[in-house]
Amino acid sequence: ESVRIAVKWVFKQKDADRFAREDFSPSYGWCHKFLVTHMKYSYRKVNGAGRDEGNLSAKQQTLWDTLLERLALDLKDGLLPCFLIGSDEFGLLFFPTNEYKWAPTGANRVLVEHRDEKSQYTGNIFHAASGDLVAFQAVYGGKTEQSLPCKAQRNRCEVKKHWILGYSANHWSNIVEKKRAVDWIVQNYRRTKLESMYGQSLTERHLQNIPLVLLLDCWSVNTSVEFRSWIKETYPFIRLRYIPAGMTGKVQLNDTYFHSPYKAYIRNSATSWYQETVMQLLERTTTDDETAEAEQLIKNQMTLPNWRNLSVDWNIAALKKITEVDPSTDMNLIKKAWTSDIYRKIYCEDFQNQCDQKRNAETAVSPGVAAVVDVATDTPA
């Protein structure tokens, strides 16, 4: 579609009279033949292939089995699915482009614009086993609030709820932003859930004793002594569970279910915005001066501050997509992920009972063994 827009505009500039008479609009087939035959281009993949994590090692398999046992016991012991929460940071482009582009046939490198560090921010989808969207955190690059979307867009985030906006010097999340996200989850999401369950009967005892599990990967911030100590001292009801290192691409739901479609939703929104913007500007051009003015207006739209504001719109649309309920299954994408084969086992009553029997047997042999199992699960190797 972008090629059709460009070709249509070029023809308009070269032969305005004929264009006006015939209203020329090239077909997709015409554009494809032009690129392949005349330009000697082919449709090339921009980025490399996904990583192959290979087979699990014996140690990984043991840690994974132990993690499933701990999650099953958490649920058996009364953990509410809405308080079993997963998350994972991932990079987002301000102006995402297709993974494929037209490039000279045989070129060794197929580069793409707007993929440098300054053109990115960090996203994090927090989600619960109940199918709830817990929160979405966006971390922008900068040292002050000036690096965030404009005030009007920030207000939209507050109205939509679920949003946690922050910034860091390099746009990556850090210990400060991680703590802020946990604070928000406890003080907003968790409290709201408990208030809806208990109403006026909600007490401080409920707030301090009803558990919440955070399922995290082995990122250095997640496993740091500072973060773990802070959790223990500030929110003793939070249990940290870790996905074994090297297994996120296989069993972390953000990686296996959310990131790819989420980025595709944002990319589609960005592409639609660009095409509409370009067409609206170019359709008004008839003279060279107007063409030059339109080109400058397009450049003015393709700026970091504008993309930062637009990122709010595009993320709102993407979040809506992953929370839409599929009528055929009566589940949204979050619920589908949590009930997939990866974690289905932890809800099985037979498996929960087996884990409970194992725990009781180990405790009977040595009361300290149960604590060792906890450490083996909670502390990544």
N, C-alpha and C positions, 0 to 999 in steps of 0.2 A: 504493500500500500504506500509506503514511503517513497519507493521508486516511482510509482505511478504519479504521485504528487509532484515529484521533482521533474519528471519528463513533461508532464502537463504544463508546468510553469515555464520550462525551457522553450517549448513550442510556442507558448503564448508570447514570450519575449521576442522570438525569432520571426514569427509571422502572425502578428496580432490581428490583421484583417481576416486572414483565413481561419484563424482560431475562433474569431467572433462569429464567422459565418457557419462553420461546421461544428462548433463546440466539440473539438477533438478531445477524446479521452481514451488513452491507450488501455488495452486489455492486459490482464495479468500475463497471458501467453506472449503478447507482443513484448512486454517488459523483460520477461525471462529470456526470450530469443535474443533481444538486444544485448543483454548483459553477457550471455554465453558466447554468442557469435561475434558481435562487434567489439565488446569490451574485453573478451577473453577472461571473464570472471567465472568463479564457481562459488557455491554456497559453502562456506568453511566454518568449522567450529572454532570459537575464540579461545575458550579455556580448555585446559587439559582434562583428561578423563578422571573420574572420581577415584579416590584412593581405594586400594584393595587391602582390607585388613586381615585377609587370610583366615586360616582356621584358628580356633581358640587353643591357647596353651592349657596345660593341665592346671596351672595356677589360676588362670582366668576363669576356667570352668568351675573350679572350686569356689572362687569368690562370687561368681554369678549365682551358683546354686545356693550359697549362703545368703546372698542378698534376697533371692526369691523367698527363702525360708523366713527371713526377718520380716519382709513385707507381709507375708501370709500371717505370721504371728501378730503383727501390728493390727491387721484387720480382725483377726480372731479375738484379740484382746479389747476390741471396741473402737479402734480407729475409724472415724467416719470417712468415707470416700472423698468427701469434699475437702478434707484436710490432708489428703495424700497428694502432694503437689510436686510436679516436675518442672524443670526449666533448663534453658541453655542459651548462652549468649551467641549471637551470630552477626556477621557483618552485613550491612545493607548499603546499597549504592543510592546516592541522592537521585541520580538519573540512570536507572537500570536499563541496560540494552539487551537485545537478544543474544543468546549464546552463540548464534551463528550470524555471519554477515557475508556480504558479497565482497570478495577479494580476488586479486589476480591469481589465476590458476598456477599452481606450482610454487607459490610464495612459501618461504620457509617459516615465516612468522606472520600470524594474523592478529594484529593489534586492534584494540578498541579504545575509544576515548572515554574520559570521565571515570576511570577506574583507579586513580591514584588515591593515596591515603586521605587527601583533603576532600575527596568526593564521596566519603563514606561516613556512616555512623553505625552505632551498635544497637541491635534490638534484642529483646529477651521476652519470649512468650512464657508466662507462668500459667499453668493449667492444672486442673484437678481431676482425679479419677472419676468424679461424679459427672464429668463433662463440662464443668464450669470453666470459663475463661477467668482466671484469677486476676491477672494484671498483664499489662504490656509496658515494658520499660524501654525507653529510647535514650541513648547517651550520645550527645553531640560533642564535637571537638571544639574546645575553647576554654577560657579561664573565667568567664563571667556569664551572667544570664543573657548577655547580648548574643551569645552563640546559640541560644535556643530559638525556636520559632517565635514569630511576633506575638504580642500579647493577645491579639484576637484569636489566634490559633491555639495558644495555651489555654485560653478560656474555653474553647471548644473541647479540649482534652479533659478539662475538669467536669464539664457537663456530661461528657460521654462516660466518665468514671473509668476505672480500670487502668488509667494512664499514670505512669511515673516518668517524669522528664528530668534529665540530669545532664551534666557535662563533665568532661575531663580534658586534660591537656592534649591527649592523642586520640580522643573519641572512643577509646576502649573502656569497658567497665573496669572498676577497681574495687578495693576493699570498702571505700567510702560509699560508692554507688550500690555495692552489694548489701551493705548494712541498711542503707536507706530503703532498698527494695523490701528487705525482710521487715523493717519497721512498718512500712505501708501495708504489707500483707497482714501482719498481726493486728494493727490498729484499725484497719479499714475492712478488708475482706473477712478476716476471721471474726472480728467483733460483730460485723453485720450478720454473718451467718448464725452466730450464737444468739444474737438478739432475736432473729427470726424464729429460732428454735425454742427459746426459753421465755421470751418476752419480759414481762415484769419480774419474773422469778430468777432472771439471770443474776448470779452473785459473783463475787470476787473468787470464790472457790472454783466456779466453772472456768473463769478466765485463766486461772493459774494451773488447772489440772487437766483440762481436756487437751489431748495431745495433737500435735501437728507434725507431719513428716515432710521433710524436704529431700527430694531425690535429686542429687547433683552429680556432675561428672568430677573428674580428678584434676580440674583446673587448679593451679597453684593457690589462687585466692580462696577457693572453696575448701581446700585442705589445710590452709595455713593455721598455725597455732593461734594467731590473733583472732581469726574469724570463729574458730571452734570455741575458743575461750569466751569470746563475746556472746555467742549463742548460749553457752552453758550458764553464764552469769546473768544475762538479760532476759532470756526466754527459756527457762529450764524445761518447759513443756515441749519444746521443739526437738525432734529426733533427726539427726542427719544420717542419711543413707547415701552411699556412693556407688555409682556404676564403675566397675573395674576399668582401669586404664586400658585403652586400646579397643574398647568394645562399644564406644558411643555410636559409631556408624551402624552397629547391628541392633542395639537394644535401647538406645536413647530415643524417646518418642519425638522429641523436637527434630532430631536428625532424620529419623526414618519416616515421619508422617507430616510434619508441619513446614519445615524450612523450604522445601522445594516448591510446593503449591503456593505458599505464602509469597515467596519471591516472584513467582509467576503472576500472581494477582497484582502485585505492585508494578511489575514490568508492563503488564497490559494497561494499567491505569496511566503510567508514564507515556507509553506509546500513543495511546488515544489522545492524551493531552497535547502531545507534541504535534500530532497530525492535525488536530483541530486548530491549534494555534497558528501553525504554518499556513494552513488553507485559508483561514480567516484573514490573515495579513496579505497573503499573495493574491487573493481574489480581488483585492481593492487596488492593485497596482496596474497602471496603464502607461506610465511614463518612466524614464530612467531614474528621475529624481524620486518618484514614489517607490520604485524598486529598491533603490539604495536605502530609503527610509524604512521600508519593510524589513530588509536584511538587518538593519541596525536594531529594530524592535525585536526581532527574533533573537539576536545576540543578547539583548538586555533581559530576555526571558530566561536564557540559559545561564543563569548565575546561581552561585551558592545560596545567597539569601532567599531567592525565590524558590529554589528546590527545597530548602529547609522548611519553608512554609507549606509547600505542596506535599511534603512528606507526611504531614499530619492527615491530609485528605486521603492520600493513597493508603496509609496504614489503617485508617478507620474503615475503608472499603475492604481491605484484606482481612481485618479482624472480623468483620461482618460475615465474610465468606466462610471462615473456618468455624464459625459458631452457628451457621445456618443448619437447620435440621433437615436431613434427607428423609422425605416422606416414605421411601421404600424400606428404610431401616428404623425410622423414628429416632435417629441418633445424629449428632453433629460429628465433625471430624475428630474433635477431642475425645468424645466418648468412644468412637470407633477405634481410635488408637489404643486407649486404655483397655478395651475388651478384645484386642487382637491377640494372636497367638503368643506374642512376646510376653505379656503379663497375665494372660487369662488364668494361668495356673494358680495365682495367688488368691483368687476368689473361690477356688474349688474347696468345698467343705472337707472332702476326703484329704486333700493335701494339707489343709490347715490342721486337721486332726493328727496327721502323721507328724507334722512339725511340732505340734504340742506334745505328743508322746515322746518324741526325741528329746525335747527340752526337759520334760519331767524326768526321763531316764538319766540324762546327763546331770541334772540337779541332784537326783537321788544318790548318784555315785560320788559326786563332789559338788558342793554348793557353789564353788568358785568357777565351775566350768561354764555356767550360763553367762557369766561376765566375760569370759574369754571369747565366747561366740559373738557377743555384742561388739567387742573390740575388733574382732576379725571382720565384721561387716562394716562398722562405722569408720574404721581407719583404713584407708586404701593402702595397698602395698606399693 
